[in-house]
């Protein structure tokens, strides 16, 4: 049995010593479970702030529409903190003075682009979830179990799988299964600008049923190894319009790989048809990324953990793109957001937060374009908020960033948009922009199980 290390969390502080636990251990002791809602938040974060007060105490998060915004329920979320002043701006000239707060990826971006900067604001711990998620999280803490060397799990439903993580695998699972509502639909844009900054937005409509979060489930076995079902349709530009993708996200790769079906227009070699594909996984180029990103970079990280050995580097205080509502504002055009070299940094809010730093090293028996990954997971929401991706020779190749917001009417928090910067190409791909689109719908009750089957792709083809 493989043994992994983790950085343990004591009440209100990080224990510097490293201890070891077996991957197959199920749950945590009741004395630890009882801390949830006590000195730990209901999802396992340290409730207390940090020593100098720059990270505040978690006091419940943002669980309803703030009184200072005009929220219309149209899928766009006005910024409740628009009046907050910038506390400081970090750029190339003063980066060294703030080195301890910067990730290697942020340092690389500051070094590569003279106009790159981070506007730092007051830290606000807004992440919060419904009570049902908190209740499920507490149950999971006692019953959750890893198997397959950390590559699969069981004994969990709806809530955070591992609120008090024992190792890196559990931290990554917390991201993969984080709560994003039950049924969701949205329209978003992706862009891959040239070095000069020109781009054509790719418009996508997608729908998802997060089976893991279904209120009807009473046991893990009911999931039948599927955590979510996802369907995607490209509507613009014209040369891509009509492309369709269906994915059933599986949890145990040894039982079944990610199931996906694809319909691609404009194929001159064969008649258009719906076909099963394995190209939507691991290091295959992500759809509409112009090879700037891999399939497992979708949603910052998604898919199986089995190609890597994962270890915890520690819990750190870092600057993250948090409560970054401004970049999603419907008052902006995509040309306001997407610029040459990087996103418009004046639209991104950075705050200091505690994150788990996790390292993944490629197994000698596996193949992937990334030989090593470092990922940062926010303690309050479990979201992967950033990361570094290394090439086969060990050089820093790509930098990831997720712009997190609290969807206060649900409530839930996750990335409103995310970006992969390719340092070698001097270009990037940004996903999930919704400025010029209807936005996101967390009440997509019209989604039915019968829609998430290959036949649905065929029905959509014939309806066009």
C-alpha positions in Angstrom: 0.0 0.0 0.0 1.4 3.4 -1.0 1.8 6.0 1.8 1.5 9.7 1.1 2.4 12.8 3.2 0.2 15.7 4.1 0.5 19.0 6.0 -1.9 18.7 8.9 -4.1 21.6 10.1 -4.4 22.4 13.8 -7.0 24.7 15.2 -6.4 28.1 13.6 -2.9 27.2 12.3 -0.9 25.1 10.0 1.2 22.4 11.5 4.6 22.6 9.9 5.5 18.9 10.6 4.6 16.3 8.0 2.8 13.2 9.0 1.8 10.1 7.0 -1.5 8.2 6.5 -2.4 5.3 4.3 -4.4 6.2 1.2 -7.0 3.5 1.9 -7.9 4.9 5.3 -11.6 5.7 5.5 -13.0 8.8 7.2 -11.4 10.8 10.0 -11.9 10.3 13.8 -15.0 11.7 15.3 -13.0 14.2 17.4 -11.9 15.7 14.1 -15.4 15.6 12.5 -16.7 17.6 15.4 -14.5 20.5 14.5 -16.6 21.2 11.4 -18.6 24.2 12.2 -16.4 24.8 15.3 -12.9 26.0 14.8 -13.2 24.9 11.2 -15.8 26.1 8.8 -18.5 23.6 7.7 -16.3 22.6 4.7 -13.1 22.3 6.7 -11.3 25.6 6.2 -9.6 27.4 9.2 -12.3 29.7 10.5 -9.9 32.0 12.1 -8.0 34.7 10.2 -4.3 34.9 9.9 -1.8 36.5 12.3 -1.8 40.0 10.9 -5.5 40.2 10.0 -5.0 40.5 6.3 -7.0 37.3 6.0 -10.2 37.8 8.0 -12.2 35.3 10.0 -14.8 33.4 8.1 -18.2 34.5 9.4 -20.6 32.6 7.2 -19.8 33.9 3.7 -22.2 35.6 1.3 -25.4 33.5 1.3 -28.0 35.9 -0.2 -28.2 38.8 -2.6 -26.3 41.8 -1.1 -28.5 44.8 -0.4 -26.1 47.1 -2.4 -26.6 45.4 -5.8 -29.4 45.3 -8.3 -29.6 41.6 -9.0 -32.0 40.7 -11.7 -31.6 37.0 -11.7 -30.5 37.1 -15.4 -27.3 35.0 -14.9 -25.1 38.0 -14.3 -23.8 38.9 -10.8 -23.2 42.6 -9.9 -20.1 43.3 -7.9 -21.0 43.9 -4.2 -17.5 45.2 -3.5 -17.2 47.7 -6.4 -16.4 50.5 -3.9 -13.4 48.8 -2.4 -10.2 50.7 -3.1 -7.0 49.1 -4.4 -4.7 48.5 -1.5 -1.6 48.1 -3.6 -0.5 47.2 -7.1 2.2 44.7 -7.7 4.2 44.9 -11.0 7.7 44.2 -12.2 9.1 47.1 -10.3 8.1 46.0 -6.9 7.5 42.2 -7.3 10.6 41.3 -5.3 9.2 43.1 -2.2 6.1 40.9 -2.4 7.7 37.6 -3.5 6.3 35.6 -0.6 2.8 36.2 -1.8 3.4 35.4 -5.5 3.2 32.0 -7.1 6.0 31.0 -9.5 3.4 31.4 -12.3 2.6 35.0 -11.3 6.3 35.8 -11.1 6.8 34.4 -14.6 3.9 36.5 -15.9 5.4 39.7 -14.3 8.8 38.9 -15.8 7.3 38.1 -19.3 5.0 41.1 -19.7 6.1 44.7 -18.7 2.4 45.8 -18.4 1.3 42.8 -16.3 0.2 43.6 -12.8 -1.9 42.5 -9.8 -4.3 44.9 -8.2 -4.6 43.8 -4.6 -7.8 44.4 -2.6 -9.2 43.7 0.9 -9.6 40.0 1.4 -13.2 38.9 1.8 -14.1 35.3 2.6 -17.4 35.1 0.7 -17.5 31.4 -0.2 -20.6 29.6 1.3 -22.9 26.7 0.4 -26.4 25.6 1.2 -27.1 23.9 4.5 -27.7 20.6 2.7 -24.1 20.7 1.4 -22.8 21.3 4.9 -24.8 18.5 6.4 -23.6 16.1 3.6 -20.0 17.3 4.2 -20.2 16.3 7.8 -21.5 12.8 6.9 -18.8 12.4 4.2 -16.1 13.2 6.8 -16.9 10.0 8.6 -17.6 7.7 5.7 -15.4 8.9 2.8 -12.9 6.4 1.5 -10.2 6.4 -1.2 -9.2 3.4 -3.3 -7.0 2.6 -6.2 -4.0 4.4 -4.8 -6.1 7.6 -4.5 -7.5 7.5 -8.0 -11.1 6.6 -6.9 -13.4 7.1 -3.9 -16.6 6.0 -2.3 -18.9 6.8 0.7 -19.6 10.4 -0.3 -22.5 12.4 -1.7 -23.3 16.1 -2.5 -20.9 17.7 0.0 -17.2 18.2 0.2 -15.8 14.6 0.0 -12.8 15.2 2.4 -13.4 18.3 4.5 -10.3 17.4 6.7 -7.9 16.1 4.0 -5.4 13.4 4.7 -3.4 13.8 1.5 -3.2 15.5 -1.9 -5.6 13.1 -3.6 -8.3 14.1 -1.3 -7.7 17.8 -1.9 -8.0 17.3 -5.7 -11.1 15.3 -5.3 -12.6 18.2 -3.3 -12.1 20.3 -6.4 -13.4 17.8 -8.9 -16.6 17.2 -6.9 -17.2 20.7 -5.5 -20.7 21.9 -5.3 -21.9 23.9 -8.4 -25.6 23.4 -8.0 -27.6 20.5 -9.4 -28.8 21.5 -12.9 -27.0 24.3 -14.7 -27.1 25.9 -18.2 -25.1 28.8 -19.6 -23.8 30.4 -22.7 -20.2 31.5 -22.7 -17.4 32.6 -25.0 -13.8 31.4 -25.3 -11.0 33.4 -27.0 -7.6 32.5 -28.2 -6.0 35.9 -29.2 -3.0 36.2 -31.5 0.1 37.8 -30.1 -1.2 41.1 -31.4 -4.5 40.6 -29.5 -6.9 39.9 -32.3 -9.4 37.1 -31.8 -12.8 35.6 -32.9 -15.0 34.6 -29.9 -16.1 31.0 -29.9 -19.7 30.9 -28.5 -20.8 27.8 -26.7 -24.0 26.8 -25.1 -23.7 24.1 -22.5 -25.8 22.2 -19.9 -24.9 20.0 -17.0 -26.5 17.7 -14.5 -24.2 17.3 -11.5 -25.3 13.9 -10.5 -23.1 14.0 -7.4 -25.2 16.9 -6.1 -28.6 15.3 -6.8 -30.9 15.7 -3.8 -32.6 12.4 -4.7 -29.5 10.3 -4.1 -29.2 8.4 -0.9 -26.1 6.3 -1.6 -22.9 6.6 -3.5 -23.7 3.4 -5.5 -26.7 5.2 -7.1 -24.2 7.3 -9.1 -23.1 4.3 -11.0 -19.6 5.8 -11.3 -20.8 9.1 -12.9 -20.3 12.4 -11.1 -21.8 14.6 -13.8 -23.2 14.7 -17.4 -22.4 17.5 -19.7 -23.6 18.5 -23.2 -22.0 21.3 -25.3 -23.0 23.0 -28.5 -20.9 25.5 -30.4 -23.0 28.3 -32.0 -20.4 30.6 -33.5 -18.4 31.4 -35.5 -20.1 29.9 -38.6 -17.3 27.5 -39.4 -17.7 25.8 -36.0 -21.4 26.2 -35.6 -23.2 22.9 -34.9 -20.3 21.1 -33.2 -21.6 18.9 -30.4 -20.0 17.2 -27.4 -21.5 14.9 -24.8 -19.5 13.8 -21.7 -20.3 11.4 -18.8 -17.7 12.2 -16.2 -16.7 9.0 -14.4 -15.0 8.7 -11.0 -13.1 5.4 -11.1 -11.0 5.2 -14.3 -10.4 1.5 -13.7 -14.1 0.8 -13.9 -14.7 3.0 -16.9 -12.9 5.8 -18.7 -14.5 9.2 -19.2 -17.4 8.5 -21.7 -17.7 11.1 -24.5 -19.3 11.5 -27.9 -18.7 14.1 -30.5 -20.2 15.5 -33.6 -17.9 17.8 -35.7 -19.0 19.7 -38.8 -16.9 20.3 -41.8 -15.1 16.9 -42.0 -14.4 16.3 -45.7 -12.9 12.9 -45.1 -16.2 11.2 -44.0 -19.9 11.8 -43.6 -20.8 13.8 -40.5 -21.8 11.5 -37.7 -22.0 11.1 -33.9 -19.1 9.0 -32.7 -17.6 7.8 -29.4 -14.3 9.6 -28.8 -11.4 9.3 -26.4 -10.0 12.7 -27.5 -11.7 14.6 -24.6 -9.4 13.5 -21.8 -5.9 13.9 -20.4 -3.5 15.7 -22.7 -5.5 15.8 -25.9 -5.8 19.4 -27.1 -8.9 21.0 -25.6 -11.7 21.8 -28.0 -11.5 25.4 -29.3 -8.2 26.1 -27.5 -6.0 26.2 -30.6 -3.8 23.7 -28.7 -3.1 26.3 -26.0 -4.6 23.9 -23.4 -5.3 20.3 -22.7 -8.6 18.5 -22.1 -7.8 18.1 -18.4 -7.3 21.8 -18.1 -11.0 22.3 -18.7 -12.6 23.7 -15.5 -9.0 24.4 -14.4 -8.6 20.7 -13.7 -10.9 17.8 -14.5 -10.8 14.1 -15.1 -8.9 11.2 -13.6 -5.9 11.6 -11.2 -4.3 8.4 -12.3 -1.5 9.7 -14.5 0.3 11.4 -11.7 1.6 10.9 -8.2 0.2 13.8 -6.1 1.7 15.2 -2.9 1.0 18.2 -0.6 3.6 20.9 -0.6 1.8 22.8 2.3 -0.8 25.4 3.0 0.3 28.8 1.9 -0.9 32.4 1.9 -1.1 33.5 -1.8 -2.7 36.2 -3.9 -5.6 34.7 -5.8 -8.2 36.2 -8.3 -11.0 36.2 -5.8 -14.4 38.1 -5.8 -13.4 39.1 -9.3 -16.9 40.1 -10.4 -15.7 43.0 -12.6 -14.2 40.9 -15.4 -17.6 39.3 -15.9 -19.6 42.5 -16.0 -22.2 42.7 -18.8 -21.3 46.3 -19.3 -18.1 45.2 -20.9 -17.4 43.8 -24.4 -15.0 40.9 -25.0 -12.6 43.4 -26.6 -12.5 45.1 -23.2 -11.4 41.9 -21.5 -9.2 40.1 -24.0 -5.9 41.9 -24.7 -2.5 41.1 -26.3 -0.4 38.8 -24.1 -2.8 38.6 -21.2 -6.2 39.6 -19.9 -7.0 43.1 -19.0 -5.5 43.1 -15.5 -7.4 46.2 -14.4 -10.5 44.0 -14.4 -9.2 41.4 -12.1 -9.3 41.6 -8.3 -6.6 39.9 -6.3 -7.0 39.0 -2.6 -4.8 37.1 -0.1 -6.2 33.7 0.8 -4.9 30.5 2.2 -4.5 27.8 -0.3 -3.3 24.2 -0.4 -0.3 23.8 -2.7 -0.2 20.4 -4.4 2.4 18.9 -6.7 1.7 16.2 -9.3 4.6 14.3 -10.9 4.0 12.2 -14.0 4.2 8.5 -13.3 7.1 6.7 -15.2 4.5 4.4 -16.8 2.2 7.2 -18.1 2.4 9.7 -20.9 1.3 13.4 -20.7 2.6 16.6 -22.2 2.9 18.0 -18.6 5.7 16.3 -16.7 4.8 18.1 -13.5 2.0 20.3 -12.3 1.6 22.5 -9.3 -1.9 23.5 -8.3 -3.3 25.8 -5.7 -6.7 25.0 -4.0 -8.6 27.6 -2.0 -9.4 26.4 1.5 -12.9 28.0 1.6 -14.3 26.5 -1.5 -12.0 23.7 -2.6 -11.6 25.4 -6.0 -8.3 25.2 -7.9 -7.5 28.9 -8.2 -4.2 28.7 -10.1 -1.3 26.5 -11.2 1.9 25.9 -13.1 2.3 23.4 -15.9 5.8 22.1 -16.8 7.1 20.6 -20.0 8.9 17.3 -20.6 12.3 18.9 -19.7 10.9 20.4 -16.5 10.6 24.0 -17.7 7.7 26.2 -16.8 5.5 26.2 -19.8 2.0 27.3 -18.9 0.3 29.3 -16.1 -3.3 28.8 -15.0 -5.6 31.2 -13.2 -9.3 31.0 -12.2 -11.3 34.1 -11.5 -13.5 33.1 -8.5 -16.8 34.7 -7.6 -19.5 33.8 -5.1 -22.9 33.1 -6.8 -24.7 34.6 -3.8 -28.3 33.5 -4.7 -27.4 29.7 -4.9 -25.1 30.0 -2.9 -21.9 28.5 -4.3 -18.5 29.8 -5.4 -16.4 28.7 -8.3 -14.6 30.1 -11.4 -16.6 32.7 -13.4 -13.8 32.5 -16.0 -10.4 30.9 -16.3 -7.3 31.3 -18.4 -4.2 29.3 -19.5 -1.2 31.4 -20.4 1.4 29.7 -22.8 4.7 31.3 -22.0 6.4 29.8 -24.9 3.9 31.0 -27.5 3.2 34.3 -25.9 -0.5 33.6 -26.2 -3.4 32.3 -24.1 -6.9 30.8 -24.1 -9.6 32.2 -21.8 -12.8 30.4 -21.2 -16.3 31.0 -19.7 -16.5 34.7 -20.5 -20.2 35.7 -20.4 -20.1 39.5 -20.7 -22.1 39.5 -24.0 -24.1 36.4 -23.3 -27.3 35.6 -21.2 -25.1 34.3 -18.4 -25.6 31.3 -16.1 -28.8 29.6 -15.0 -28.7 27.5 -11.8 -32.3 26.6 -12.1 -32.2 24.7 -15.4 -35.0 22.3 -14.1 -36.0 21.5 -17.7 -32.9 19.4 -18.1 -33.8 15.7 -18.3 -31.8 12.5 -18.1 -33.1 11.7 -21.6 -31.1 14.7 -23.0 -27.7 13.4 -21.9 -27.4 10.4 -24.3 -25.8 10.1 -27.8 -29.3 10.1 -29.4 -29.7 13.7 -28.2 -26.8 14.8 -30.3 -28.5 13.2 -33.3 -31.8 14.9 -32.5 -30.1 18.2 -32.4 -28.5 17.6 -35.7 -31.8 16.9 -37.4 -33.5 19.9 -35.8 -31.0 22.3 -37.3 
